[in-house]
Amino acid sequence: MRLRPRSIRARDTLVAAVLAAVVFGGIASGVDLGVRGTVRSALVQDTAQSARRTSAAIRDGSLASPIPDDTGGRVLIQVVGPGGNMLDTTPAAARHRRISGYWPPRDERVRDYVACEGHGFGRHCSTIEAIRVTTAPDSVVVYAATRMPPILVNGALEALLALAVLALSALVAWVTWRVVGRTLRPVEMIRAQLAEISGSDLSRRVPQPPGEDEIAELAATANQTLDRLERAVNRQRQFASDASHELRTPIAGLRANLEDASMHPEDTDLKAVVESALRDTDRLEHIVTDLLLLARIGTGNAAREDVELGELARREIDRRAAVPRPDGAPRLVADLAPGVRVRGVRMQFVRLLGNLLDNAERYADGSVAVSVSSSGGTAVLTVQDDGPGIAPDDRERVFERFTRLDSARSRHAGGTGLGLAIAREIAHAHGGSLTVEDSVRGARFVLHLPLNA
C-alpha cells in the first residue's frame, strides 16, 4: 500500500501542512501556557490582596461587618472560626457554603492553591488563599476565593487553539498547493511537449518560461538536448542517404567486373580486372572514410587545444612541398601572419586545410595562394587558386555532398565529392564559417574562426 504521495505538488503540500501544524502547534502550546500563567498570576495576586487585607483588619480590629467587597463580588471572602463556624463574609460569599475545608497549621499560616469541582463542561475551579490570622490555637482563618474563567477550566481554550492550528495549517496547505501548482505548471507543459515529440519529428521544442530560474534552465537544457539529438539523427539519416546513394555505383561496377571475370575467365584480362577492382575498392574506402568523418564531426569528445593557424598551415605546405610532385603541379604561395591562434581539434583543422588545398590544386592553372590573418577578433584563412573559378550561383552548391558542377569544375580529376562538405562541417563545429568569396581569378575560399585570446 502506497502511503507516500506520488506527485511533487502533493508531497510539498503535505510537508508544508505537517510543518505548519508542528510550528503552529508549538506556538499554540506557548500561548496556552502563557495565558494560563498570566491569568493565574493575576488571580492569585487579587485573591492574596483581598485575603491579606482582611487578615490585617482582623488583627487591628478595624474589620467592618459584613466584610466590605471592593471587587464587585469577584473575590469571595469568608472568616471561619475554630470548629468551622463562619464568623463573617462578604455579601456575595454569604450565599455560598464554606469555601474550603482546609485548615492552615500554625507553622504554615498562608497557603495558595486551586480547588475544582464537577466534571466536563460543568466543572469549575477557584484560586484560593487561606490565611491563619495568628499562631494562637483559637485563631480564625480567612479564606479568599476567585473563580477561574471557564475557558481555562473546561478545555475550551485548548479547543479554540487547536481549531486555530488546524485552520492555519489548512491555509498554509492551500497556499502551498496553489504556489507549487503554479510553479510546476511550466514543468508539466515541458513534460507534455516532450511526450508529444517523436523520433520522426524532432523539430519541436519545449516552451521556455521567462527568467533565469531553475525551470527556465531546465527548459533551455531540454531544448539544447533536443537540438543535439536532432542534429545527430539528421547526421545519421544523411549518412544512410549518402551511403545508399554514392556507394551503389562503385559497388555495382566492382560486382560487374568480378562477375564478368568469373563467367568468362578465358576472355578476361586478369590484371586489368584486378586493377579496376582495386580502383573501385580505393574509391569505396575513401567514400566510407569521408562519410564516417562527416557523421562524427561535432558529436565526439575529441580534445580541443590551442592551435596557431599560421604554423599549422606552414607545416601542411612544407609537407606537400617535400613530396615529389608531377610536372605542372601548381606552386604553393604562403602569406602567414604569426600569432593567429584558434581553439579546436588540431587534426580536424589539418583535414580542413588539406581538403581546401586538394581542391585548389585540382583546379589551379599555376599557383595556389594561402594566407592567414586576423581581423576584429576573427582568424581568417584564405585559399585561392588561379583556375576557372566558381559561378556565383554554384558557390553554395559546392559545399553540398556529392555535388557535380559543370565540366570546368567537375570531379574528373578525382575526389569523393565530400571534401568541401567536410571542410564546412569542421568550420561550423568550431563556431566558424567557410564561404566562397569574389575573386578576380579562380576560386577564393575564406575560413573565419573565433580567435583564442
C-alpha positions, -999 to +999 in steps of 0.1 A: +000+000+000+015+034-011+012+060+016+036+084+001+020+109-024+032+103-059+033+139-071+057+166-060+028+190-056+011+167-031+043+159-013+052+195-009+017+203+003+018+175+028+052+185+041+041+222+044+009+212+062+028+190+087+055+216+093+028+243+098+009+221+122+041+215+142+051+252+142+016+265+149+011+237+175+042+248+193+031+284+192-004+274+204+012+255+233+032+285+242+001+307+240-019+283+262+008+282+288+013+319+287-024+327+290-028+303+319+003+316+337-007+352+332-044+347+343-034+326+372-008+351+384-034+379+382-060+358+401-035+348+428-025+384+432-061+397+435-070+369+458-040+373+480-045+411+483-081+407+494-073+379+519-043+397+534-062+430+537-090+412+556-065+394+578-048+427+587-081+443+595-089+414+619-056+418+637-060+455+642-098+453+650-109+475+621-128+449+601-163+460+594-192+436+592-203+424+567-168+425+551-166+452+525-164+440+489-145+463+467-142+437+439-178+436+429-183+401+441-154+387+420-134+377+451-154+358+478-141+363+514-151+342+544-138+344+580-141+310+597-135+303+634-123+272+652-148+243+647-158+256+612-181+283+624-185+310+597-180+343+615-182+369+587-183+371+549-186+395+520-222+398+508-215+377+477-199+349+498-228+348+522-248+328+497-221+302+493-212+273+516-178+272+532-151+279+506-127+252+517-123+227+544-086+231+546-073+245+579-038+260+578-015+248+606+004+272+628+037+266+610+022+273+576-001+303+581-006+311+544-013+288+515-024+293+479-040+265+460-066+257+433-097+237+441-120+222+415-155+207+415-177+190+389-168+173+356-168+182+319-183+215+309-199+218+344-165+218+361-154+249+378-122+258+396-112+286+420-079+301+432-080+301+470-058+317+496-062+305+532-046+327+559-044+318+596-046+352+612-024+344+642-005+314+656-029+311+686-047+278+688-081+296+686-071+318+656-096+324+629-089+317+593-096+340+563-105+323+531-104+343+498-115+326+465-117+338+429-134+318+403-112+309+373-126+317+338-145+287+324-124+288+292-093+278+313-112+251+331-133+231+306-107+228+278-123+255+257-090+274+253-072+243+240-101+235+217-100+271+202-062+269+199-065+235+182-091+248+157-068+278+150-039+255+144-060+234+120-073+264+102-038+280+098-023+246+087-051+242+061-044+277+049-007+270+045-015+238+027-039+256+003-014+283-004+014+257-009-008+238-033-016+268-053+020+282-053+036+248-061+010+242-088+017+275-104+055+269-101+053+234-116+029+244-144+058+251-168+073+217-159+040+200-168+040+219-201+076+207-207+067+171-199+036+172-221+056+186-250+084+161-246+058+133-245+045+145-279+079+147-295+086+116-315+116+102-333+101+111-367+097+148-358+125+163-336+120+199-348+096+208-320+109+224-288+095+227-253+082+261-241+108+281-222+094+303-194+109+338-190+135+344-163+167+326-152+153+303-126+158+265-124+128+257-145+139+281-173+173+265-172+157+231-174+137+241-205+168+256-221+188+224-214+160+203-227+159+223-259+197+222-263+195+184-258+168+182-285+190+203-308+219+179-303+196+149-308+181+164-339+215+171-354+226+136-345+196+120-361+199+142-392+236+131-395+225+095-392+199+099-419+222+119-441+249+092-437+224+065-446+212+085-476+247+094-488+259+058-484+230+043-502+233+069-530+270+071-536+282+036-528+258+020-552+278+030-584+313+017-574+298-014-558+278-021-590+309-016-612+331-038-590+304-065-590+300-063-628+338-067-634+341-096-610+310-114-624+323-109-660+357-123-650+340-152-632+317-161-662+344-156-689+378-163-673+393-173-707+384-139-722+393-118-692+425-098-687+430-107-650+455-079-644+431-052-658+402-067-637+423-066-606+435-031-612+399-019-618+387-037-587+414-020-567+405+014-580+368+008-571+379-005-537+400+025-531+372+048-540+348+029-517+373+032-489+377+069-494+339+075-496+332+054-464+361+072-445+347+106-455+311+097-446+322+084-412+341+116-406+311+137-416+290+117-392+314+122-363+323+159-367+309+179-338+295+148-319+326+133-303+346+142-273+379+150-291+402+171-271+405+207-281+437+226-279+452+260-287+463+260-323+484+286-341+468+287-376+498+301-394+521+274-380+496+247-389+494+260-425+531+262-428+536+226-418+510+214-443+526+234-471+561+221-462+548+186-461+533+189-496+565+205-509+586+176-496+565+151-515+576+145-552+551+164-574+543+158-610+554+183-637+530+212-640+518+209-604+506+243-591+530+263-570+521+270-533+525+306-522+521+314-485+515+347-466+511+335-430+508+361-401+522+348-368+503+346-336+469+339-350+455+314-325+423+294-325+410+266-303+398+233-316+407+198-327+441+200-344+436+170-367+403+184-379+419+217-388+446+198-407+419+179-426+400+211-434+431+228-448+441+197-466+407+194-483+409+231-494+444+226-508+434+194-526+405+212-542+426+243-551+455+222-566+430+201-586+417+232-605+446+256-603+464+266-635+497+276-620+496+286-583+476+283-551+479+312-525+474+305-488+471+334-463+465+336-426+455+368-408+432+382-381+405+409-382+382+421-354+386+391-331+384+366-360+410+344-375+409+344-413+424+317-436+422+321-473+430+295-500+428+308-536+436+291-569+440+307-603+418+282-621+384+287-638+366+298-606+331+291-594+300+308-607+281+328-581+250+305-584+272+275-575+291+289-546+268+272-521+262+241-541+299+232-540+296+225-502+268+200-508+277+164-507+285+147-540+277+179-559+286+178-596+292+212-613+299+219-650+328+203-668+352+231-658+349+221-621+337+186-623+351+156-605+370+143-635+402+149-616+393+126-587+380+130-552+349+117-535+328+149-537+329+152-499+360+173-493+343+207-492+313+194-473+337+180-447+356+213-445+324+233-439+312+209-413+345+213-394+343+251-396+307+250-382+317+226-355+343+251-343+319+281-344+332+294-377+322+297-413+336+287-447+324+305-478+334+313-514+341+350-520+346+371-551+379+369-568+395+384-599+405+350-610+400+315-597+381+303-566+387+321-533+377+300-502+377+320-469+376+304-435+365+325-404+372+312-369+369+328-335+403+339-322+415+323-290+426+353-270 
